[in-house]
Amino acid sequence: AYFVIKRSARAFGDDSLGIKRHLRALAVAFSLVQVKSVTLLVLYASGLIPVTIVVAGVLFGQFINFAAIVIIPLIDDARLERMGDIRPARTSHDLLLRFLCKPDRQRIFKAHLESEFSAELILFYQQVQRFRRLFSRRPPDQEKISECYAEIVETFLVPAAPLELNVPAFYLRNFNVRSKHGPRRPQASAVVPFGPTTVSEDVFSEVLDEVVQLMAGGAFLRFEQDPAYQQVWADFMAEQNLAREKHEELELLKLDNE
């Protein structure tokens, strides 16, 4: 249920409303409740537990589903409201992407990830950004693009890689890599040759989105609350609020001109 809903939720794009995150929570809660309910029924049918425990377990399962559908979204909305009404950055995912726009903040966040033994996430993000910048050159250096592509795959995306990412396997199954078994075809559309196959600027987009979601839903939330980074966070939020005010002023000027 988790993977079916996760893949279907890609229709929501950048997830500015947090729909994908809430669907994942609902899928996990629903799956756990079903497993628990079946277990209770089997134990009751075997005469190992009384009916009162079954009823209590079913009611608790309904509460878990209610929490996933109602309580978790309400908590998220309250947290976002405390952080400030920033548009369009309404989720941790969007805030993280804005936070990482500056190299000095990337270094600070990398130090936080290193303390949690997950620095490979930000390193993958940085490598993909470097890979994408290669496409902005005119004409693109196809040899460098192919080399950078292979370096990313071999460093992060193959089994037992030096900095292997902990992401679902279906994101990784179609990547091309130089190996004794020969190259495999990448899933993305063709624009740059790589041996007998080709890669595009967006070839890592799905994996990168998953990595950003992992950081935003875990390490970034803890980073916000870490006393060691409170000044960094306060400066960032002040910058975002100033940008929002300027945006609102421009919108008002447009209305006046109309």
WOVEN-V253838 format. One record per residue. N is the residue number from 1. SS is DSSP state (H for helix, E for strand, L for the rest). PSI is psi as a letter, one per 30 degrees, with the letter a starting at -180 (none if undefined). NEAR is the number of other ideal C-beta (glycine too) atoms within 10 Angstrom. Layout:
{{N & SS & PSI & NEAR} {N & SS & PSI & NEAR}}
//
This chain:
{{1 & L & e & 14} {2 & H & e & 15} {3 & H & e & 11} {4 & H & e & 9} {5 & H & e & 17} {6 & H & e & 17} {7 & H & e & 12} {8 & H & e & 12} {9 & H & f & 17} {10 & H & f & 11} {11 & H & f & 8} {12 & H & g & 13} {13 & L & b & 10} {14 & L & g & 12} {15 & L & h & 20} {16 & L & f & 14} {17 & L & f & 13} {18 & L & g & 20} {19 & H & e & 15} {20 & H & e & 22} {21 & H & e & 20} {22 & H & e & 17} {23 & H & e & 19} {24 & H & e & 19} {25 & H & e & 19} {26 & H & e & 19} {27 & H & e & 19} {28 & H & e & 15} {29 & H & e & 20} {30 & H & e & 18} {31 & H & e & 13} {32 & H & e & 14} {33 & H & e & 19} {34 & H & e & 12} {35 & H & e & 11} {36 & H & e & 15} {37 & H & e & 16} {38 & H & e & 10} {39 & H & e & 12} {40 & H & e & 20} {41 & H & e & 14} {42 & H & e & 11} {43 & H & e & 15} {44 & H & e & 16} {45 & H & f & 10} {46 & L & f & 8} {47 & L & g & 7} {48 & L & f & 10} {49 & L & l & 16} {50 & L & l & 11} {51 & H & f & 9} {52 & H & e & 8} {53 & H & e & 13} {54 & H & e & 16} {55 & H & e & 12} {56 & H & e & 12} {57 & H & e & 19} {58 & H & e & 15} {59 & H & e & 9} {60 & H & e & 12} {61 & H & e & 19} {62 & H & e & 12} {63 & H & e & 13} {64 & H & e & 16} {65 & H & e & 14} {66 & H & e & 12} {67 & H & e & 16} {68 & H & e & 21} {69 & H & e & 14} {70 & H & e & 10} {71 & H & e & 12} {72 & H & e & 17} {73 & H & e & 18} {74 & H & e & 10} {75 & H & e & 11} {76 & H & e & 17} {77 & H & e & 12} {78 & H & e & 10} {79 & H & e & 12} {80 & H & e & 17} {81 & H & e & 9} {82 & H & e & 7} {83 & H & f & 16} {84 & L & k & 13} {85 & L & i & 10} {86 & L & k & 18} {87 & L & k & 10} {88 & L & g & 11} {89 & L & i & 21} {90 & L & f & 18} {91 & L & l & 23} {92 & H & e & 24} {93 & H & e & 21} {94 & H & e & 19} {95 & H & e & 21} {96 & H & e & 22} {97 & H & e & 16} {98 & H & e & 16} {99 & H & e & 25} {100 & L & g & 19} {101 & L & f & 8} {102 & L & k & 12} {103 & H & e & 9} {104 & H & e & 8} {105 & H & e & 16} {106 & H & e & 16} {107 & H & e & 10} {108 & H & e & 17} {109 & H & e & 23} {110 & H & e & 17} {111 & H & e & 14} {112 & H & e & 20} {113 & H & e & 19} {114 & H & e & 11} {115 & H & f & 14} {116 & L & g & 12} {117 & L & h & 7} {118 & L & h & 17} {119 & L & f & 17} {120 & H & f & 18} {121 & H & e & 23} {122 & H & e & 21} {123 & H & e & 18} {124 & H & e & 23} {125 & H & e & 21} {126 & H & e & 14} {127 & H & e & 18} {128 & H & e & 20} {129 & H & e & 13} {130 & H & e & 12} {131 & H & e & 20} {132 & H & e & 17} {133 & H & f & 11} {134 & H & f & 18} {135 & H & f & 15} {136 & H & f & 8} {137 & L & k & 10} {138 & L & j & 5} {139 & L & l & 5} {140 & L & k & 14} {141 & L & j & 13} {142 & H & e & 15} {143 & H & e & 11} {144 & H & e & 13} {145 & H & e & 22} {146 & H & e & 20} {147 & H & e & 13} {148 & H & e & 19} {149 & H & e & 23} {150 & H & e & 18} {151 & H & e & 13} {152 & H & e & 23} {153 & H & e & 23} {154 & H & f & 15} {155 & H & e & 17} {156 & H & f & 24} {157 & H & f & 20} {158 & L & l & 14} {159 & L & k & 7} {160 & L & g & 5} {161 & L & l & 16} {162 & L & e & 9} {163 & L & h & 14} {164 & L & k & 14} {165 & L & k & 20} {166 & L & i & 10} {167 & L & l & 18} {168 & L & k & 15} {169 & H & f & 7} {170 & H & f & 11} {171 & H & f & 18} {172 & L & f & 19} {173 & L & f & 10} {174 & L & g & 12} {175 & L & k & 24} {176 & L & k & 23} {177 & L & k & 19} {178 & L & k & 13} {179 & L & l & 11} {180 & L & f & 4} {181 & L & f & 7} {182 & L & l & 10} {183 & L & l & 15} {184 & L & l & 14} {185 & L & k & 14} {186 & L & l & 20} {187 & L & f & 14} {188 & L & l & 20} {189 & L & l & 11} {190 & L & k & 12} {191 & L & f & 15} {192 & E & k & 21} {193 & E & k & 13} {194 & E & j & 23} {195 & L & b & 11} {196 & L & g & 9} {197 & E & a & 15} {198 & E & l & 19} {199 & E & l & 27} {200 & L & l & 17} {201 & L & f & 19} {202 & L & g & 13} {203 & L & f & 26} {204 & L & g & 27} {205 & H & e & 13} {206 & H & e & 18} {207 & H & e & 20} {208 & H & e & 19} {209 & H & e & 16} {210 & H & e & 16} {211 & H & e & 23} {212 & H & e & 20} {213 & H & e & 20} {214 & H & e & 16} {215 & H & e & 26} {216 & H & e & 20} {217 & H & f & 15} {218 & H & d & 15} {219 & H & e & 21} {220 & H & e & 20} {221 & H & e & 14} {222 & H & e & 12} {223 & H & e & 22} {224 & H & e & 19} {225 & H & f & 9} {226 & L & k & 14} {227 & H & f & 6} {228 & H & f & 11} {229 & H & g & 18} {230 & H & e & 11} {231 & H & e & 9} {232 & H & e & 18} {233 & H & e & 16} {234 & H & e & 10} {235 & H & e & 11} {236 & H & e & 18} {237 & H & e & 16} {238 & H & e & 11} {239 & H & e & 13} {240 & H & e & 17} {241 & H & e & 13} {242 & H & e & 10} {243 & H & e & 13} {244 & H & e & 16} {245 & H & e & 10} {246 & H & e & 10} {247 & H & e & 13} {248 & H & e & 11} {249 & H & e & 10} {250 & H & e & 10} {251 & H & e & 10} {252 & H & e & 10} {253 & H & e & 10} {254 & H & e & 9} {255 & H & e & 8} {256 & H & e & 7} {257 & H & e & 6} {258 & L & none & 5}}
//
